[in-house]
């Protein structure tokens, strides 16, 4: 199967694969996503979607530092598998590292669509994108 491989920057270690859920808007983990992993921000382009067992792809984080704890909790409970960012910021990085959620940034997220299969290598900073048909 053909894929596109993009080299980014490793933020949080680990290797996972799964279906991409792509938002083109920044995400605040305090208030935008509930504890079950449902996107509750009505302004979000992924409103109502579940992040459960997905590779969440979004440009960057925003908002309160409490967002780090929310990300940590989503990782510890096995809800969020991995994160791909265009530009990671400290809130998302801290939550991913503490929650042991693989995270790679410096990725052109315009190359990823919701439903694409992603292999995320947080050890090497590599994202492989298998386009859905």
N, C-alpha and C positions, 0 to 999 in steps of 0.2 A: 504494500500500500504506500502511495506517495505521501510525503509530508514536507512541511517547511520547518526548518530549524533556525531558531533565532537565539543568538548569544546575548544574554543580559548580565545583570549583576545579582549575585546570590546575596540575599538578606537573611533568610532562615533556611536551615539545612533540611534535607529529606527529599525523597523521590516519591511522587504520587502521579496517578493518572486518573482522568475522568472527563466528564462532559463540561464544556465551558458555559458559564452564564456571564454574559457581557453587559456591563453598563458603561455608557459614555459620559456619565456624570460622576463627580466625586461622591464618596459615601462617608457618612458619619455613622459609626457603629453604635453610638448612643442615641437611640431614637429612630434611626432609619431601618433597623433590623431587629425583630423581636427575638426572644430567647429560644423560640422554636426554629429560627432561621428564615422567617418570612419577611420580605421587604415591605415595610409599612409606610415608607415615605411616599405620599401621593404624587409628589413631583418627580419621582424616580422613573426612569425609562424601563425599570424592571419591577415596578410596583406589583405586589401580590405574588411574586415568584418566590420559590424556595431556593435557598442556597445549600440545602442539605445534600451532602455528598457531591458537590460541584467544585469545579475550579472557578473561583470568582475572579473575574477580569474587570478592572476599573482603573480610571486614570490615576487617582490619588485619594487619600483619605482627607477628612476634614473634621472639625469639631473638637469636643471635649476629650481630655486625657482619660476619662473614664472609658472611652472607646477601647482602649488597650485591654481593659479587664473583660469587656464584652467579647472581643476577639479571642482572648485567652479561654474564656468559658466555652465559646463555640468550638474551639479546637479540642479542649479536654473532653467535651461531650460527644466528639466525633461528628459534629454537624458540618463543619467547614473543612474540606480536604486540602485546598491550596489556594494561593493568591498570586495573580499576575498583575503588576502595576506598570504604568508608564513611568511614574515617579513616586516612589515610596516615601512617606514622611514618618516621623518618629512614633506617632500614635499607632499606626498600623504595624510598623516594624516591631515595636515592643510587644504588642499583643501576639503577633505571629511567632516570635521567638519564644515567649513564655508558654504559648499554647502548642508549640511544636508543629506549627503549620508551615509547610514549605512555601517560600515566597521568593519570587524573582522580579526585579524591576528593570528599568531601562529597556522596556519592550514596546515596540510599535503595536499597540493594541488594536489599531485599525485593521490589522491582518487577521484578527480572530473574530469569529462570529459565534453567537449563541448556538450551541449544538455541536460545534467542532469538538473532536476528541483531543485532549491535551495530555502530553507527558511532560511533567514539570520536574526538572532536576535542580533542586535547590542546593545541591552539593557543588555542582559545576556552573550554575547560572544559565542553564539551557532550557528553552521551551520548544517542544516539538508540537506542531499543529497538523493534525490530520483533518482535512476539510470534510464536512458532512456532505453527503450527496444529495 
